[in-house]
Amino acid sequence: MKLGIATSVYVNFPLEAVIPRLAAAGYDVVDIWGGRPHVYRRDYDQHGLESLRTLIEQHGMRVASFLPAFFRYPHNLASPNPIVRADSLEYVRLCAENAAILGASYLLICPPRLLHGQTPAEGWNLFAESLKIVCDEAERLSLKVILEPVNVAVFDLINTAADAMKMVHQLNRSNLGVVLDTGHLHLSNETFDQALDILSEKLFLVQVNDNDGKRQQNLVPGDGTFDFKAFFSALRQRGFDGVVSAELSADYALNPDPPVQETIRRLRAWINS
């Protein structure tokens, strides 16, 4: 397994300062956050993105995934307002282009939250239409799309691995799979064994973080109540050999190096146990 981390925990750092820190900590890959001050919309031109990719590669890493900034941002791929939906699709298109220039393998898509009065059926159908367009654009750029099931306190359309696979089967796109986040999984009604069996070969990437089983916290793995030792054992039993990437809370942002370093130390120990 390759170990990575999302750059979002370094929200107070420019990316040029983040990359050497992650390399020094020993990460194999990096997930680029698509919000400011990292790679939001057109904040980097092509030359800037190519220079950033060179910097990453010079430090012995590569970009695993690109994470568009969805949480509490003005983008909604299931909005009943066609202007909002079109703007959201344009944002994701720009993210996909940025991801391709950076050499990313995956473009992550979070499901939206329904608006008051919007039915689940309407939201599902609009999101499916949008996701189909995203998959087409990603395929043009040789990217895979990873759909993230998110706990109901954050978004309320796709909350479990079963929900995600329903969408994957409906769209039937070869470049569409799922990213399983341990934090959201810990707050769902699925066990990790159930989720892993449901996802099977459509598990493209694993994100890790922890919580107390009551609310999303994005803690350093091992600081909550999720059973990571058993989880990694289950991954090994199923032959998963892809990317495992941490996504830590902005609560660590004032001094992110220690939690980032502790995270990879613990992940290595679980993987090798």
N, C-alpha and C positions, 0 to 999 in steps of 0.2 A: 504494500500500500504506500502511496505517496502522501505526504503530509503537507497541508497548506493552511492558510488563514486569510480571512477577509481583511482588507485594509481599513475598513470602516472604524475599527477600534482606534486608529490613528487619525481621528477626525480633526485634530488640531495640528497635523503635520502635512506638509506637501509630500506628494508621492516620492519625489526624488530623495527625501530624507527617510522615507519608510523602507524602501527596498533594501538598503544596506543593513538595516536593523533586522529585517526578517531573514536575510541571508546569514547574518551572524548568529541568529538563534537556531539555524539549521533547517529551515523549511525548504521543501523541495519545490513547491509551487505557491502561487499567490492568486487570490481572488480579488479582482479590482472592483472597488465600490464605485458606482456610477453617480455619486453625489459630490457636491463641493465640500472640500477643496480638491477632490480627486478628479475623476473623469466624468464631468457632467456635460451633457449635450455637446456643444462646440467649444468647450473651454480649452481643448488642445486641438491644434490643426494636425494635418497628417504628419508633418515633419516632427512635431512635438510627440505624437504617439509613437512614431518610429524610433525616436530617441529614447523614449521611455521603455519600449520593448528591448532595445539594445542594452540599456542599463540593467534590466531584469535578467537578460541572458548572460551578461557579463558577470553577474553575481551567481551564476549557476542555477538559476530558476527559470520557470516558464509560467505563463498565465493559464490557470486551469479554467476559471470562469469569470464572467463579467456580471456584476450584480446591479442592474438598474435600480435607481432610488425610487421605490414605490411607497414606502411606509410614510403615511401622513403627507405625501407629496400630492401635487394636483393632477396625478395621472390615474386613470381608471379605464381599464380595457373592457369593462362591462357597463359603462355609463349609458343611460337611456338618452342622453344628449349627444347627438351625432357629432357635434363640434368638439366636445370634450373627448369623445372616443377617437376621433380622427387625430386630434392633437396628441393623445396618448400613444397612438400607433406611430405617429411621426417621431415621438421621443424614443420609442423602442427601436425604430428603424435606425436612428442615429446611434443608439447604444450598440446595435448589432454591427454597424460599420466600425465603430470604435473598437469593439471586441475583436473583429477580424484583423484589423491593423495591428492590434496588440498580440495577435497569435493565440487568442483564447480558443479553447475547445468547446466551451459551453456558454450559452446565454441563459441566465436564470429569469424565470417569470413567476411572480407572486400572483395568486388569485386576488380579486378585489373584494371590498366590502360592499354589500348591497346598500343602495340608498333607501331611506325611509319610504315605504310604500311600493318598492320594487319587489316583484315576486321572484322567488328562487328560480323558477323556470325561465323568466325573462333574462335574469342575470346570467344564468348558465348559457343560454343560447347566444347572447351577445358576446360573452367571453369566448365561447367556442369559435364564433366567427372571427373575432380578433386574433385568437391564438392560431387559427389556420393561416391568417395573413403573416403572422410572426414566423411561423414554421417555414412558409414559402420564402420569406426574406432571408431567414437563417440558412436555408438550404442553398440559396444563391451564393452565400458567403462561406459555405462549407462549415457551418456551425451546427451544433446540436442544441436543442432547447430542453431545459430542465424545469419542470413544473414543481413548485414547492407546496405541499400540503401545509397549511398554517392553522394553528389552533383558533377556536371560534372567538376567543376574546380579542384577537387581532383582526382577522378577516373571517367572513362567514360563508364563503361559497364552496371552497375545497379544503376540508379539514383533516382528512385521513388519507392513508395510502389507497384505500378502496375508492375514495372519491377521485383521487388523481388518476387511478387506472381506468375508471369509467370514462374520463375525458380522453385519456390516451387511446383507449379502444375506439371511442367515437370518432376521433380525428384520423386514426390509422396512418400516422406519419412515421416513417422510419427514423427520422431525426428528433422525435419527441420522446422524452423519458421523464424520469422523476428524480428529484433530489430529496433525500430523507434527512430531516433535521431532528436531532435527538431532543432538543428542547421542546419543539412542537409535538413530537411523538409522545413525550412524557406527559403531555397535557391532553392527549387524545384518548379515545376509548379502545385503542389497539395496543397490543403488546408488540415488542420489537420482532418477535418471532412471526407473529401474524403479518406485520407490515412487510418484512423481508420476503416471506412466502408469496404475498400478494404481488409484490413488485417484480420479483424474479429478475429476468434479464433486462427489464426496463429501469432498474436501479442504476442510474448513470453516475451519481456522486453522493457522498455522505457529508452532511454538515454536523458538527458537534458543538454543543454547549450544554449547560446544565441549569436546573432550577429546582425549586422545592416541591414540585408536583402540584402547585396551586396556581402559579402565574409565571408568565414568561419573564425570565431574568437574564438570560445569556451569560450565565456565570462560567468561570473557568471550569472545564470538565472535572468532576470530582468534588466540587464545592457544594453541590446540591444532592439530590437523592436518586438520580438515575444510575443504573447499574452498568457502568461502562465495561467492566471486566467481562461480564456475561454477554454484553452487546458485541464486543469485538470477537469473542469466541463464536458467536452466532454468525458473524460476517465471515470468519475464516471457514467455518463448516460449510458455508454456501459458496466458497471459492471467490469471494469478492476481493479483487486486487486493484481497485481503482483509487480515486482520490478521496481522502478524508480531510476535510477542511474545517477549521474552527471559525466560529463567528461570535465574537465577544461583545459584551455590552459597552456602550459609550460611557457607562459609569467608570470604566477603567481609563478613560481618555486622558486624564491629567498626568498619569504615569503608566503608560501602556506596556513598557518593556518588561517589567517583572511578570505580569500575568501572561504575556505572550510567550515568554521563556518557560514559565511553569507549565503552560498548556502543552507545549511540544514534549517536555520531559515526561509528563504523565501519559500522553498518547503513545509515545515510544514504549513505555513500560507495559501498557495494556496490549499493544500489538505484539510484543515479544513474549508475553506471559504464556 
